[in-house]
Amino acid sequence: MTDQALPGSSTSGSTAGGPPDRHEVGVGPWQGPWPEGEHYDPELLAEGDRRNVVDRYRYWRREAIVADLDTRRHPFHVAVENWEHDFNIGSVVRTANAFAAEAVHVVGRRRWNRRGAMVTERYQHVHHHPHSADLVAWARERGLPLIGIDNLPGAVPLETYPLPHACVLVFGQEGPGLSAEARAVCESVLSIGQYGSTRSINAGAAAAVAMHAWVRAHVFHQHP
């Protein structure tokens, strides 16, 4: 079954599918002989691809997109606490997909609001851990350090900290921030520099800043 259309996402053209209507999402039915390859979805080729995916993946089956992403995901993970049903988790998942994070880990409540994810959870690995201790055990088995992100007293500036190549970036939920349990198990806690009047930025924005900091450190400055 193909993914549903995503209202409100940007329109993206394709020479094969012809120029899309300016008010429609994605591309229409494939024009001309169909391309060969098991990664193509016959239903999408016949009816058009209205999903929120980059042009590279137009008309691809969802499983084929996930498999291709799995060959080039980055070695950092993102964990977010969900003790009070944080509505930012959807945007965290969407950003993790954009930056090709290995996986997102939801700690606490299993259920989370998917609206902000804009269907990207179908392509992004998302795992659940009932308690912080479960995340810690999972990370230790893989030798992954946990790096907390929160503007706490004594936190080290994210802008000057050498983020590990493989790690788990841990975020607290909106309002309370990182729980005491999470702080206790993080190798370091990093703060994001802020220069206005607000005390903090929301968890979704903080996650985006931290993930991009990882990308700048390890994608634009490749290891020898």
C-alpha positions as CSV (number, residue, x, y, z in Angstrom):
1,M,0.0,0.0,0.0
2,T,1.4,3.4,-1.0
3,D,1.7,6.3,1.4
4,Q,-1.1,8.8,1.5
5,A,-0.8,12.3,0.0
6,L,0.5,14.9,2.3
7,P,-1.5,18.1,2.2
8,G,0.5,21.3,2.5
9,S,3.9,20.0,1.6
10,S,5.9,21.7,-1.2
11,T,5.3,20.8,-4.8
12,S,8.2,19.1,-6.5
13,G,8.4,18.5,-10.3
14,S,9.6,15.6,-12.3
15,T,10.4,15.5,-16.0
16,A,9.1,11.9,-16.2
17,G,5.8,12.7,-14.6
18,G,5.3,16.0,-16.4
19,P,5.0,19.4,-14.7
20,P,2.7,19.2,-11.7
21,D,-0.3,21.4,-11.1
22,R,0.8,24.4,-9.0
23,H,-1.8,23.5,-6.4
24,E,-1.1,19.8,-6.2
25,V,1.6,18.1,-4.2
26,G,4.2,15.9,-5.9
27,V,3.9,14.6,-9.4
28,G,1.2,13.0,-11.5
29,P,1.2,9.6,-13.3
30,W,4.3,8.6,-15.1
31,Q,4.3,9.7,-18.7
32,G,5.6,7.2,-21.3
33,P,7.0,3.7,-20.9
34,W,7.3,2.7,-17.3
35,P,10.9,2.5,-15.8
36,E,12.2,-0.9,-14.8
37,G,13.3,-1.8,-11.3
38,E,11.7,-3.5,-8.3
39,H,12.0,-0.3,-6.3
40,Y,9.3,1.3,-8.4
41,D,5.7,1.1,-7.1
42,P,3.2,0.3,-9.9
43,E,0.4,2.1,-8.1
44,L,2.4,5.3,-7.8
45,L,3.5,5.1,-11.4
46,A,-0.1,4.7,-12.5
47,E,-1.7,7.3,-10.2
48,G,1.0,9.7,-9.3
49,D,3.2,10.3,-6.3
50,R,1.9,12.9,-3.9
51,R,4.1,12.1,-0.9
52,N,6.5,14.3,0.9
53,V,9.7,12.8,-0.5
54,V,12.7,14.2,-2.4
55,D,12.7,13.8,-6.2
56,R,15.3,11.0,-5.9
57,Y,12.5,8.8,-4.4
58,R,9.6,9.7,-6.6
59,Y,7.6,6.6,-7.5
60,W,9.7,4.4,-5.2
61,R,8.1,1.8,-2.9
62,R,8.3,2.8,0.8
63,E,10.3,-0.3,1.7
64,A,12.8,0.5,-1.1
65,I,13.2,4.1,0.3
66,V,13.9,2.8,3.8
67,A,16.4,0.2,2.5
68,D,18.3,2.9,0.5
69,L,18.3,5.2,3.5
70,D,19.7,2.4,5.6
71,T,22.8,2.3,3.5
72,R,23.7,5.9,4.3
73,R,22.3,6.9,7.7
74,H,24.6,8.8,10.0
75,P,25.8,7.1,13.2
76,F,24.1,9.5,15.6
77,H,20.8,8.7,17.4
78,V,18.3,11.0,19.0
79,A,16.4,10.3,22.2
80,V,13.6,12.4,23.6
81,E,11.7,11.9,26.9
82,N,7.9,11.6,26.7
83,W,6.7,11.5,30.3
84,E,3.9,14.0,29.7
85,H,3.0,13.3,26.1
86,D,5.3,15.9,24.4
87,F,3.9,17.3,21.2
88,N,7.4,18.2,19.9
89,I,8.3,14.5,19.2
90,G,6.8,14.6,15.7
91,S,9.0,17.5,14.7
92,V,12.0,15.8,16.2
93,V,11.3,12.7,14.1
94,R,10.9,14.8,10.9
95,T,14.2,16.6,11.6
96,A,16.0,13.3,12.3
97,N,14.8,12.0,9.0
98,A,16.0,15.2,7.2
99,F,19.5,14.7,8.7
100,A,19.5,10.9,8.2
101,A,19.9,10.0,11.9
102,E,20.3,6.3,12.6
103,A,17.2,6.2,14.8
104,V,14.9,8.1,17.1
105,H,14.3,6.8,20.6
106,V,11.2,7.7,22.6
107,V,11.7,7.3,26.3
108,G,8.6,7.1,28.6
109,R,5.1,6.9,27.0
110,R,4.9,4.8,23.9
111,R,2.3,7.0,22.2
112,W,3.4,10.3,20.7
113,N,1.7,12.8,18.4
114,R,2.6,12.0,14.8
115,R,1.2,15.1,13.3
116,G,4.4,17.1,13.4
117,A,6.3,14.2,11.8
118,M,4.5,14.8,8.4
119,V,4.6,11.0,7.6
120,T,8.4,10.9,7.9
121,E,8.1,8.2,10.6
122,R,7.4,5.8,7.8
123,Y,11.0,6.2,6.7
124,Q,12.7,6.8,10.0
125,H,13.5,4.1,12.5
126,V,11.7,4.9,15.8
127,H,12.3,2.8,19.0
128,H,10.6,2.9,22.4
129,H,12.2,2.6,25.8
130,P,9.9,2.5,28.9
131,H,12.5,4.0,31.2
132,S,15.7,5.9,31.0
133,A,17.5,2.8,32.3
134,D,16.4,0.9,29.3
135,L,17.9,3.5,27.0
136,V,21.1,3.4,29.0
137,A,21.3,-0.3,28.7
138,W,20.7,-0.2,25.0
139,A,23.4,2.4,24.4
140,R,26.0,0.7,26.6
141,E,25.6,-2.5,24.6
142,R,26.6,-0.6,21.5
143,G,29.2,1.6,23.1
144,L,27.3,4.8,22.4
145,P,27.8,7.8,24.8
146,L,24.7,9.7,25.8
147,I,25.0,13.5,25.3
148,G,22.3,15.6,27.0
149,I,21.1,18.8,25.5
150,D,19.6,21.3,28.0
151,N,20.4,24.8,29.2
152,L,21.3,23.8,32.8
153,P,23.7,25.4,35.2
154,G,27.2,24.0,34.5
155,A,26.3,22.8,31.0
156,V,29.0,23.0,28.4
157,P,28.4,25.1,25.2
158,L,27.3,22.9,22.3
159,E,29.1,25.3,20.0
160,T,32.5,24.4,21.4
161,Y,32.0,20.8,22.4
162,P,33.5,18.1,20.1
163,L,30.5,15.9,19.5
164,P,31.3,12.2,19.2
165,H,31.0,10.6,15.8
166,A,28.7,7.9,17.1
167,C,26.5,9.0,20.0
168,V,23.0,9.5,21.3
169,L,21.7,13.1,21.6
170,V,19.2,13.1,24.5
171,F,16.5,15.8,24.9
172,G,14.1,16.4,27.7
173,Q,10.5,17.2,27.1
174,E,9.0,20.7,26.7
175,G,8.9,22.6,30.0
176,P,10.7,20.3,32.5
177,G,13.7,19.6,30.3
178,L,16.0,16.7,31.0
179,S,14.8,14.6,33.9
180,A,17.2,14.0,36.8
181,E,17.5,10.4,35.7
182,A,18.6,11.4,32.3
183,R,21.1,14.0,33.5
184,A,22.7,11.4,35.8
185,V,23.5,9.0,32.9
186,C,24.6,11.5,30.3
187,E,28.4,11.7,29.7
188,S,28.0,15.5,29.2
189,V,25.2,18.0,29.1
190,L,25.4,20.7,26.5
191,S,23.7,24.1,26.3
192,I,22.7,26.0,23.2
193,G,23.8,29.6,23.1
194,Q,20.9,32.1,23.3
195,Y,21.0,35.8,23.2
196,G,17.5,37.1,23.6
197,S,15.0,37.4,26.5
198,T,13.5,33.9,26.4
199,R,14.7,31.3,28.9
200,S,14.7,28.5,26.4
201,I,13.7,27.2,23.0
202,N,11.3,24.3,22.5
203,A,12.5,20.8,22.3
204,G,11.9,20.5,18.6
205,A,14.0,23.5,17.8
206,A,16.8,22.4,20.2
207,A,16.9,19.0,18.6
208,A,17.2,20.6,15.1
209,V,20.1,22.9,16.3
210,A,22.0,20.0,17.9
211,M,21.5,17.6,14.9
212,H,22.8,20.3,12.6
213,A,25.7,20.8,14.8
214,W,26.5,17.1,14.4
215,V,26.2,17.4,10.7
216,R,28.5,20.4,10.6
217,A,31.1,18.6,12.6
218,H,31.0,15.2,10.9
219,V,29.7,15.7,7.4
220,F,31.3,19.0,6.4
221,H,34.5,18.1,8.2
222,Q,35.0,14.4,7.4
223,H,37.3,12.3,9.5
224,P,40.6,11.3,7.8
